[in-house]
């Protein structure tokens, strides 16, 4: 099967660029560079500044290099997971950081990656092809309780236990290898009218498996904290999410970082010395034109914040 050219239509593009408030001499990080759409809009606004483009997907890395052709002196490409931000930017202060969370259009549309429940493929779902752990390892290796728990936790799947039981029953006959085979098992386990109630019956289960394979949610909060610590005062962090689990994690992380004194209310004076690290702005959602032109943007939300101070310091 010929390899698809990496393409990804960036969501909330102008809104994200506005949120970053880009300075021509600033240092920026696109932590999910994907097809390079956001990166291109950042790098073309730089003069003496620099952009670090990070992605764990090898195909995305090649696409970014192609997209940013002609700007080689303004960017550096790093193949890594954004969870490595603390290590990557250990000695670098940033003026802005962008994260576009979740699976890309290219990854969904490429049947060989196994992200889609509409096309047959091996049960893969890895964003990093060097990661040895795949969706097949979960489907065929997790016990029934653990499998049901991740379907419930990461997919918010109402029929998680029924689906897990059906998977375990089938894999006792033979290992489950393909996406459409799994879809058939899920469809057999849920009520016949489930599709009309909430879209494709496998949608939530596939989301859960993808998140578990790539550890998407649990790495968000520590990564946000690490990026904020590397922001210069006045620097911005902007994060685009595509479902409620991601958005809730980002919202809570920002709320914690914007929190000031945490001393008990009956203390006469503050002794913790904690000050807010960031100012949080009102979230942004796609406008009518983008919703019409790109249906995949319908669940997108942009949250962003501005660095106010350095690391928390305790009072003497």
ZAVOFI-125222 format. One record per residue: residue in one letter; chain; x, y, z of N, C-alpha, C in turn. Coordinates in steps of 0.1 Angstrom, whole numbers. Layout:
A A X Y Z X Y Z X Y Z
...
//
This chain:
X A 9 -12 0 0 0 0 9 12 0
X A 7 22 -9 15 34 -9 13 42 3
X A 24 49 7 23 57 19 16 70 16
X A 7 74 25 0 87 23 9 98 26
X A 8 109 18 15 121 21 10 127 34
X A 18 131 43 14 136 56 7 149 54
X A -6 150 57 -14 162 56 -22 164 69
X A -23 175 74 -31 178 86 -36 192 86
X A -48 194 85 -54 208 85 -54 213 100
X A -46 223 103 -45 228 116 -58 234 121
X A -62 231 133 -75 237 138 -71 249 147
X A -80 259 147 -79 271 155 -65 277 152
X A -61 278 139 -48 282 135 -46 297 139
X A -54 306 134 -52 320 136 -54 323 151
X A -63 316 158 -65 319 172 -53 315 180
X A -47 303 177 -35 299 184 -24 308 182
X A -22 313 170 -11 322 167 -13 335 175
X A -25 340 175 -29 352 183 -26 350 197
X A -30 338 202 -28 335 217 -13 336 221
X A -4 331 212 10 331 215 16 345 215
X A 10 354 208 15 368 208 30 368 204
X A 32 363 192 46 360 187 54 373 185
X A 66 373 191 76 383 189 87 379 179
X A 91 387 170 100 383 159 113 378 164
X A 117 382 176 130 377 182 128 366 193
X A 116 361 194 113 352 204 117 338 202
X A 117 329 212 120 315 212 108 308 215
X A 104 299 205 91 292 206 92 277 205
X A 82 270 209 82 255 208 68 251 203
X A 68 244 192 56 237 187 58 222 192
X A 51 219 202 54 206 209 47 194 202
X A 38 197 193 31 187 185 31 192 170
X A 42 191 164 44 198 151 36 193 140
X A 32 180 141 23 174 131 28 177 116
X A 18 181 108 21 184 94 28 198 92
X A 31 205 103 38 218 102 29 230 100
X A 16 229 101 7 240 98 9 251 108
X A 9 248 121 11 258 131 25 263 131
X A 35 254 129 49 257 129 52 267 118
X A 46 265 106 48 275 95 44 289 98
X A 32 290 105 27 303 108 35 310 119
X A 42 302 127 51 307 138 64 312 131
X A 70 303 124 83 306 119 84 317 109
X A 73 319 101 73 330 92 72 344 98
X A 68 344 111 67 356 119 80 359 126
X A 90 351 125 103 352 132 113 359 123
X A 122 367 130 133 373 122 146 367 129
X A 150 372 140 161 366 147 157 355 158
X A 144 353 158 139 343 168 141 328 163
X A 136 319 171 138 305 167 127 296 172
X A 124 286 164 113 277 167 118 263 169
X A 114 256 179 117 242 181 104 234 178
X A 106 225 168 94 217 163 96 203 169
X A 87 198 177 88 185 184 76 176 179
X A 79 164 176 69 154 173 75 140 175
X A 67 131 179 72 117 181 70 108 168
X A 62 113 159 59 106 147 69 109 136
X A 76 99 131 87 101 122 81 107 109
X A 69 103 104 63 108 92 61 123 94
X A 56 127 106 54 141 109 66 149 108
X A 77 144 113 90 151 113 94 154 99
X A 93 144 90 97 147 76 87 157 70
X A 74 157 74 65 166 68 68 180 73
X A 72 182 85 76 195 90 88 201 83
X A 98 193 81 110 197 73 106 202 59
X A 97 195 53 93 198 39 84 211 40
X A 76 212 50 67 224 51 74 237 54
X A 85 235 61 93 247 66 105 250 57
X A 105 244 45 116 246 36 118 261 33
X A 130 265 34 134 279 32 136 287 45
X A 132 281 56 133 287 69 143 280 78
X A 152 272 72 161 263 79 169 270 91
X A 172 283 89 179 290 99 171 294 111
X A 158 292 110 149 297 121 142 285 129
X A 145 273 126 139 262 133 148 250 135
X A 145 243 146 152 230 149 141 219 151
X A 143 208 144 133 197 145 139 186 155
X A 130 182 164 134 172 175 123 161 175
X A 128 149 172 118 138 173 118 133 187
X A 107 136 194 105 132 208 91 134 212
X A 87 128 223 74 130 229 74 143 237
X A 64 151 237 64 164 244 66 162 259
X A 64 150 264 66 147 279 81 149 282
X A 90 150 272 104 152 275 107 167 275
X A 97 175 276 99 190 275 109 195 286
X A 108 190 298 117 194 309 132 192 305
X A 135 180 299 148 177 295 152 185 282
X A 143 186 273 147 193 260 150 207 262
X A 142 214 271 144 228 273 151 232 287
X A 159 222 291 166 224 304 173 237 305
X A 180 241 294 188 253 294 183 263 284
X A 170 263 281 164 272 271 152 278 277
X A 151 291 277 139 299 281 131 302 268
X A 117 299 270 108 301 259 100 313 260
X A 96 319 249 86 330 248 72 325 245
X A 71 312 241 58 306 239 59 291 236
X A 48 284 239 48 270 236 34 266 232
X A 33 258 222 20 253 216 19 238 217
X A 7 233 221 5 219 220 -9 217 214
X A -9 208 203 -22 205 196 -24 190 199
X A -32 187 209 -33 174 215 -41 164 207
X A -37 151 208 -45 141 201 -40 136 188
X A -48 128 182 -45 122 169 -47 131 158
X A -38 131 148 -39 140 136 -48 134 125
X A -52 142 116 -60 138 105 -53 127 97
X A -40 129 95 -32 120 87 -32 106 94
X A -30 106 107 -29 93 114 -42 86 114
X A -53 93 114 -66 87 113 -68 81 99
X A -65 89 89 -68 86 75 -58 75 69
X A -47 73 75 -37 63 71 -42 49 77
X A -48 40 69 -53 28 74 -42 19 81
X A -30 21 77 -20 12 82 -17 15 97
X A -21 27 102 -18 30 116 -27 24 126
X A -39 20 121 -49 13 130 -56 22 140
X A -57 35 137 -64 45 145 -79 45 142
X A -83 41 130 -96 43 125 -105 30 127
X A -117 32 131 -127 21 132 -135 19 119
X A -131 26 109 -138 26 96 -130 18 86
X A -117 15 88 -109 8 78 -102 -4 85
X A -99 -14 78 -93 -26 84 -78 -24 85
X A -72 -27 96 -57 -26 98 -53 -34 110
X A -40 -36 112 -36 -42 124 -39 -33 136
X A -41 -39 148 -44 -31 160 -31 -25 165
X A -28 -13 160 -16 -6 163 -18 6 172
X A -22 17 166 -25 30 173 -13 37 179
X A -1 34 175 11 40 181 13 54 173
X A 15 64 181 20 77 175 35 76 172
X A 42 69 180 56 67 179 59 53 174
X A 63 51 162 64 37 157 75 29 163
X A 84 36 171 95 29 179 89 23 192
X A 78 28 196 72 22 208 67 8 206
X A 72 -2 213 69 -16 211 54 -19 215
X A 48 -11 223 35 -14 229 24 -9 220
X A 15 -18 216 4 -15 207 -10 -18 213
X A -20 -14 205 -34 -16 210 -36 -31 210
X A -30 -39 202 -31 -54 203 -27 -59 216
X A -16 -53 222 -12 -58 235 -22 -56 246
X A -30 -45 245 -40 -42 254 -52 -51 252
X A -56 -52 240 -68 -60 237 -66 -75 240
X A -54 -80 238 -51 -94 240 -44 -97 253
X A -40 -87 260 -32 -89 272 -38 -84 285
X A -46 -74 285 -51 -69 298 -62 -78 303
X A -63 -80 316 -74 -89 321 -87 -81 320
X A -98 -88 322 -111 -82 319 -114 -70 327
X A -110 -70 340 -113 -58 348 -105 -46 344
X A -92 -48 341 -83 -37 337 -88 -32 323
X A -92 -41 314 -96 -36 301 -109 -28 302
X A -119 -32 311 -131 -25 313 -128 -11 319
X A -118 -11 328 -115 2 335 -109 12 325
X A -101 8 316 -95 18 307 -106 22 296
X A -115 13 293 -126 17 283 -135 27 290
X A -137 25 303 -145 35 311 -138 48 313
X A -125 47 317 -118 59 321 -114 68 309
X A -108 62 299 -103 69 288 -114 71 276
X A -124 62 276 -134 64 266 -147 68 271
X A -149 69 284 -162 72 290 -172 63 284
X A -169 50 282 -178 41 275 -188 35 285
X A -201 37 282 -211 32 291 -212 17 292
X A -208 10 281 -209 -4 281 -195 -11 282
X A -187 -5 290 -173 -9 291 -172 -24 295
X A -179 -27 305 -178 -41 311 -183 -51 301
X A -194 -48 294 -199 -57 284 -189 -59 272
X A -183 -48 268 -174 -49 257 -161 -57 261
X A -156 -54 274 -144 -61 279 -147 -76 279
X A -159 -80 284 -163 -94 285 -163 -101 271
X A -168 -93 262 -169 -99 248 -155 -100 242
X A -146 -91 245 -133 -92 239 -126 -104 245
X A -127 -105 258 -120 -117 265 -125 -130 260
X A -138 -131 258 -144 -143 253 -139 -147 239
X A -138 -137 231 -133 -139 217 -119 -143 216
X A -110 -136 224 -96 -138 224 -92 -152 229
X A -101 -158 237 -99 -172 241 -99 -182 230
X A -106 -178 219 -107 -186 207 -94 -184 199
X A -91 -171 197 -79 -168 190 -76 -153 192
X A -63 -149 192 -60 -135 194 -67 -125 184
X A -71 -114 189 -78 -104 181 -67 -95 174
X A -67 -95 161 -56 -89 153 -59 -76 146
X A -72 -75 141 -75 -64 133 -85 -54 138
X A -86 -42 133 -95 -32 138 -109 -35 135
X A -112 -40 123 -126 -43 120 -131 -56 127
X A -122 -65 130 -125 -76 139 -130 -71 153
X A -122 -61 158 -126 -56 171 -139 -48 170
X A -141 -41 159 -153 -33 158 -165 -43 158
X A -164 -54 152 -175 -64 152 -178 -69 166
X A -167 -72 174 -169 -76 187 -176 -66 196
X A -172 -53 194 -178 -42 201 -193 -41 198
X A -196 -41 185 -210 -40 180 -218 -51 185
X A -213 -63 187 -221 -75 192 -223 -73 207
X A -216 -65 214 -217 -64 228 -226 -53 233
X A -229 -43 224 -237 -32 228 -251 -33 222
X A -261 -26 228 -274 -26 223 -275 -21 208
X A -284 -26 201 -286 -23 186 -288 -8 183
X A -293 -1 193 -296 13 190 -285 22 195
X A -274 17 199 -263 25 205 -257 35 195
X A -257 30 182 -252 39 172 -260 52 171
X A -273 51 171 -282 63 170 -281 72 182
X A -276 66 194 -275 74 206 -262 82 207
X A -251 77 201 -239 84 203 -228 82 193
X A -232 81 180 -223 79 169 -219 64 168
X A -207 62 162 -203 48 159 -201 41 173
X A -205 29 174 -204 21 187 -190 19 191
X A -180 19 182 -166 16 185 -158 29 188
X A -164 41 186 -157 53 187 -150 55 201
X A -158 53 212 -152 55 225 -142 45 229
X A -144 32 225 -134 22 228 -121 24 221
X A -122 29 208 -110 32 200 -102 44 206
X A -110 53 211 -104 65 218 -96 60 230
X A -102 52 238 -96 47 250 -83 39 247
X A -84 31 238 -72 23 234 -61 32 230
X A -64 42 221 -54 51 216 -47 59 228
X A -55 63 237 -50 71 248 -41 62 257
X A -45 50 259 -37 41 267 -24 37 261
X A -24 35 248 -12 31 241 -2 42 242
X A -6 55 240 3 66 239 4 74 252
X A -3 70 263 -3 76 276 -6 91 275
X A -16 94 267 -19 108 263 -23 117 275
X A -31 112 283 -37 121 294 -27 122 306
X A -21 111 310 -13 112 322 -1 121 321
X A 4 123 308 16 131 306 13 146 305
X A 0 149 304 -4 163 301 0 173 312
X A -5 170 325 -2 179 336 13 181 339
X A 21 171 340 35 174 342 42 181 330
X A 37 178 318 43 186 307 40 200 307
X A 27 203 310 23 217 311 31 225 322
X A 33 218 333 41 224 344 55 227 340
X A 61 217 333 75 218 328 76 230 318
X A 67 231 309 67 242 299 65 255 305
X A 56 256 315 54 269 322 67 273 329
X A 74 264 335 86 267 342 97 272 333
X A 96 268 320 106 273 310 102 285 303
X A 90 290 306 86 303 299 92 315 306
X A 96 325 298 100 338 303 87 345 308
X A 89 354 318 78 362 322 71 369 310
X A 58 368 309 51 373 297 50 364 286
X A 57 352 287 55 342 277 42 335 277
X A 38 329 266 24 323 266 25 308 263
X A 16 300 269 14 286 265 0 285 260
X A -2 278 249 -15 276 242 -17 261 239
X A -28 256 243 -31 242 242 -44 239 235
X A -45 232 224 -57 228 217 -61 214 221
X A -73 212 225 -78 198 229 -90 195 220
X A -93 182 220 -104 177 211 -114 169 218
X A -113 166 231 -123 159 238 -123 163 253
X A -133 160 260 -135 165 273 -125 160 283
X A -119 148 281 -109 143 290 -96 152 290
X A -92 155 277 -80 164 276 -83 178 281
X A -95 183 277 -98 197 281 -99 198 296
X A -105 188 303 -106 189 317 -92 189 324
X A -83 181 318 -69 180 324 -62 193 322
X A -63 199 310 -57 212 308 -63 223 317
X A -76 223 318 -83 233 326 -78 232 341
X A -77 220 346 -73 218 360 -58 221 362
X A -50 218 352 -36 222 353 -34 237 353
X A -41 244 345 -40 258 344 -46 264 357
X A -56 259 363 -62 264 375 -52 262 387
X A -45 251 387 -35 249 398 -24 259 396
X A -19 261 384 -8 270 381 -12 285 384
X A -25 288 383 -29 302 385 -33 305 400
X A -31 294 408 -35 296 422 -24 303 430
X A -29 312 439 -19 319 448 -18 312 461
X A -19 320 472 -17 315 485 -26 303 488
X A -21 292 494 -28 281 498 -28 278 513
X A -25 289 521 -25 288 535 -40 286 540
X A -42 279 551 -56 278 557 -61 292 559
X A -75 293 558 -81 306 559 -80 313 573
X A -77 305 583 -76 311 596 -62 316 599
X A -52 314 590 -39 320 592 -39 335 591
X A -33 342 600 -33 357 599 -25 363 588
X A -14 356 584 -6 360 573 -2 348 565
X A 2 351 553 6 340 544 20 335 548
X A 22 322 549 35 317 552 40 307 541
X A 31 304 532 35 295 521 42 302 510
X A 40 316 508 47 323 499 44 320 484
X A 33 313 482 30 308 469 23 320 461
X A 27 322 449 21 332 440 17 326 427
X A 7 331 421 2 325 408 14 325 398
X A 15 314 391 25 313 380 20 319 367
X A 7 317 364 1 322 352 -12 329 353
X A -15 337 343 -28 343 342 -35 336 331
X A -47 331 333 -54 322 324 -64 331 316
X A -65 329 303 -74 336 295 -87 328 292
X A -97 334 287 -110 327 284 -107 318 272
X A -112 305 273 -110 296 262 -117 300 249
X A -111 295 238 -116 299 225 -121 286 217
X A -131 287 210 -137 276 202 -137 280 187
X A -138 271 178 -138 274 164 -151 282 160
X A -149 291 150 -160 299 146 -168 292 135
X A -179 298 131 -188 291 121 -181 287 108
X A -173 296 103 -166 293 91 -157 280 92
X A -149 279 102 -141 268 104 -149 255 107
X A -160 256 114 -168 245 117 -174 239 104
X A -177 248 95 -183 244 82 -172 238 73
X A -160 244 73 -150 239 64 -142 227 69
X A -142 225 82 -135 214 88 -143 208 99
X A -151 198 96 -160 191 106 -152 186 118
X A -140 182 116 -132 176 127 -129 186 138
X A -132 199 135 -129 210 145 -140 212 155
X A -151 204 153 -163 208 161 -161 206 176
X A -152 197 180 -150 195 195 -137 202 200
X A -131 210 191 -118 216 195 -120 228 205
X A -110 230 214 -111 241 223 -96 245 226
X A -94 258 225 -81 264 228 -80 271 242
X A -71 266 250 -69 273 263 -55 278 263
X A -53 290 269 -40 296 269 -38 305 281
X A -25 307 285 -22 314 297 -9 321 295
X A -6 331 304 6 339 303 14 338 316
X A 27 336 315 36 334 326 37 347 334
X A 35 346 347 35 358 356 48 359 364
X A 53 347 369 64 347 378 72 335 376
X A 83 334 384 91 322 384 86 311 393
X A 94 301 396 90 290 404 85 294 418
X A 77 287 424 71 290 437 83 291 447
X A 82 301 456 92 302 466 85 303 480
X A 91 296 489 86 296 503 91 308 510
X A 82 314 518 86 326 526 96 321 537
X A 105 330 541 114 326 552 107 326 565
//
